[in-house]
Amino acid sequence: LNVPLKDGITDDAYQSIFKPVMTKVMERFQPCAVVLQCGADSLNGDRLGPFNLTLRGHGECVKFFRAQNIPLMMVGGGGYTPRNVARCWTYETTLAVDREVPDELPYNDYFEYFGPNYRLHIDPSSATNENSPESLKRIQLVTVHFFISKYCDTPNDVSCTCLLRGV
């Protein structure tokens, strides 16, 4: 599901659309498992991505799907600033296995790549969020009520039980 967002979206703004849309997706399709691609190109500081998400905001997506209490497979994805990709996947792995790690990074062979702050978490930038609350509400309405509710059929000929057993 692709949702058209503008540059600079922040953690709170992203969650204001992610959670309602994905809640409707989960209700509509009732999946027996989720494959979550954890692409890091939406993080602040990505060379190609124009968003302003922090690890905590990005990680809320992992928390959302973990709370669904169905099997969750997390895979890597995009991200064009390697130090932030490593941070993202480290943090989201800790969420997946319900562990905490300190924000201070331990010294290692690649330590200098994580400067100048040498921390796990990244701060948001001062970039302008071009997504107004009104535009996000409009996108949510179109996505949820028009697209998902009216045009997406639920697959009714495949049994989750068979898929999970490999039948």
C-alpha positions in Angstrom: 0.0 0.0 0.0 1.6 3.3 -1.1 0.4 6.5 0.6 1.5 9.8 -1.0 3.3 11.8 1.6 5.2 15.0 1.2 8.7 15.9 2.4 9.6 16.4 6.0 7.0 14.3 7.6 7.7 13.9 11.4 7.2 11.0 13.8 3.9 12.2 15.1 2.5 13.2 11.7 3.5 9.8 10.2 1.9 7.9 13.0 -1.3 9.9 12.6 -1.8 8.3 9.2 0.1 5.0 9.6 -1.9 3.6 12.6 -5.4 4.4 11.3 -4.6 3.1 7.8 -2.9 0.0 8.9 -5.6 -0.7 11.5 -8.1 -0.7 8.7 -5.8 -2.9 6.5 -5.5 -5.4 9.3 -9.3 -5.4 9.9 -10.1 -5.7 6.2 -7.7 -8.5 5.3 -7.2 -10.3 8.6 -3.8 -11.6 7.7 -2.4 -14.7 9.5 1.1 -13.3 9.3 2.9 -10.0 8.3 6.1 -9.5 6.4 7.4 -6.0 7.4 10.0 -4.4 5.2 12.0 -2.1 7.5 13.5 0.3 4.9 15.5 3.0 6.5 15.2 5.6 3.6 12.4 7.4 5.5 14.8 8.3 8.3 16.0 11.8 8.8 19.5 12.2 7.2 19.0 9.6 4.5 20.7 10.6 1.3 17.7 10.0 -0.9 14.7 10.0 1.5 13.0 13.3 2.2 11.3 12.4 5.4 12.2 13.5 8.9 11.5 10.3 11.0 13.6 9.3 13.9 14.3 5.7 15.0 11.6 5.9 17.7 9.0 7.1 15.2 10.1 4.4 12.6 10.1 1.8 15.4 6.4 2.6 16.2 5.6 0.7 13.1 7.3 -2.4 14.4 5.5 -2.0 17.8 2.2 -1.7 15.9 2.6 -5.0 14.2 4.0 -6.8 17.2 0.8 -5.8 19.0 -1.3 -7.6 16.4 -0.2 -10.9 18.0 0.3 -12.7 14.7 3.6 -14.0 13.2 5.8 -11.1 12.1 8.8 -11.5 9.8 11.0 -8.4 9.5 13.3 -7.9 6.5 15.6 -5.1 5.6 15.1 -2.7 2.8 16.2 0.7 1.4 18.3 3.2 3.2 21.2 5.1 1.6 23.1 6.3 4.7 24.7 3.1 6.0 25.3 4.3 9.6 21.6 5.1 10.0 20.5 1.8 8.3 22.6 0.0 10.9 21.1 2.1 13.7 17.6 1.4 12.4 17.9 -2.3 12.0 19.6 -2.6 15.4 16.9 -0.6 17.2 14.1 -2.5 15.4 15.6 -5.8 16.2 15.6 -4.8 19.9 11.9 -4.0 19.5 11.2 -7.4 17.8 12.9 -9.4 20.6 11.7 -7.1 23.4 15.2 -6.1 24.6 16.7 -2.7 25.4 20.1 -1.5 24.5 21.9 1.6 25.7 21.8 4.7 23.5 25.6 5.0 23.8 27.3 3.0 21.1 30.0 0.6 22.2 33.5 1.1 20.7 34.1 -1.1 17.7 36.0 -1.2 14.4 33.4 1.1 12.8 32.9 3.5 15.7 34.1 6.6 13.8 31.3 6.2 11.2 28.7 6.9 13.9 30.0 10.4 14.9 29.7 13.0 15.8 27.3 11.9 18.6 28.2 8.1 18.7 24.6 7.3 19.8 22.1 4.8 18.6 19.2 7.3 18.2 19.2 10.1 15.7 17.5 13.5 16.3 15.0 15.0 13.9 16.2 17.8 11.7 14.7 21.3 11.5 13.2 20.5 8.1 9.7 21.8 7.4 7.0 19.2 7.5 5.1 19.8 4.3 2.2 17.5 5.4 -0.5 19.6 7.0 -2.9 17.8 9.4 -5.7 18.5 6.8 -3.8 16.9 4.0 -3.0 13.8 6.1 -6.7 13.5 7.1 -7.7 13.7 3.4 -5.1 11.1 2.4 -6.4 8.9 5.3 -10.0 9.2 4.1 -9.2 8.4 0.5 -6.9 5.5 1.4 -9.2 3.9 4.0 -12.7 4.7 2.8 -12.2 4.8 -0.9 -9.4 2.4 -1.8 -9.3 -0.2 1.0 -13.0 -0.4 1.7 -14.4 -0.3 -1.8 -11.7 -1.7 -4.1 -9.7 -4.3 -2.2 -11.3 -7.7 -2.1 -10.2 -10.1 0.7 -8.7 -13.3 -0.6 -11.2 -16.0 0.2 -9.7 -19.0 -1.4 -6.5 -19.3 0.5 -6.4 -20.7 4.0 -3.9 -19.2 6.4 -3.6 -22.6 8.1 -2.5 -24.2 4.9 0.0 -21.4 4.2 1.6 -21.7 7.6 1.8 -25.5 7.3 3.3 -25.2 3.8 0.4 -27.1 2.2 
